[in-house]
Amino acid sequence: MIDFWKLRTELRMLGPAALLKIVLDQKERHCILNGNRACQFYFKYGGFGFCVSELSGQGCQAEKARQDAGDVEKAISGHRIESHRS
């Protein structure tokens, strides 16, 4: 039986460039964390799904994008946009 943690350690040792090469050699997959949408960072290895961003210690890029969009929306919703014409 393949050990998930052993594979994860092996992938972390490869580094981001090698991980991206693995991803580019596969078709784009749907990531569970990304609302089951296609994600360019998600790939299959040894029968398990992995994320390049998370293996690199950066966290899910799709999740960060949603959070950043929410922060921008909160900032905008608190301010009224006024138009000043001369």
N, C-alpha and C positions, 0 to 999 in steps of 0.2 A: 504494500500500500504506500502511496506517495504521501509524504508529510508536507502539509501546507507551510509550516514554519521553516522547514529546511529550504523549500523553494523560495520563500520570501527572503531569507538570508542570502541565498545564492544570487537572487536578482538585485538586492541592495548592493552587493559587492561589484556588480557589473558597471554601475554608474549610469548617469542620465543618457549619454550618447548611445551606449549599447542598448539601453531600454527603448529608446526612440526607434532604433533600427528594428528591433523586434516588432514594435507596434506598426511600423511602416510596411513590414513584410506580411501583415495580416489585413483582412478586411475590417472596416470600422464596425465596432460592436456597440451594443446598447448597454449602458451602465445603470445599475439599480439606483445609485445615489443621484444620478442626473435625471430623475423622473422617467427612467427607462427610455431616454433619448440617446441617439448616437453620440459617442464621446471619442475624440481622437486620442485620448490618453489611456483608454481602457483596453486591455488585451488579455488573451488566454495563454496560460503557460502551465504545462504539466497538469492540465485538466481543471485548473483554478483560474478565477478572474483576478487580475491585478490592475492597479492604476499607477502609471509612471509618476504622477505628481505626488502621490502618497508614499511611494517607495523612495522618492527623493527627499521626503520630509517636508513637502510644501502643502500637503492637504489637497482636498478635491478642488480643482479649478472651477468646476461648474457650481459648486456650493459657494465658493468665494464670489463668483459673479452674481449669483442671486442675492447674496448678502450685501454686496456693494450696490446693487440696483435698489434694494430696500432702503439702504442708508440715504441714497440720493433722493428717492421718493419721499422719505420722511423730511428731509431738508427742504424740498420744494413745497410740500404740502403745508408747511408752516408759514410760508411767505406768499404774499399776493404780488403778482407781477403787474407793474403799472407801466403805462406807456405815456411818455411826456412828449408832446408835440410842440414845436416852436411856432 
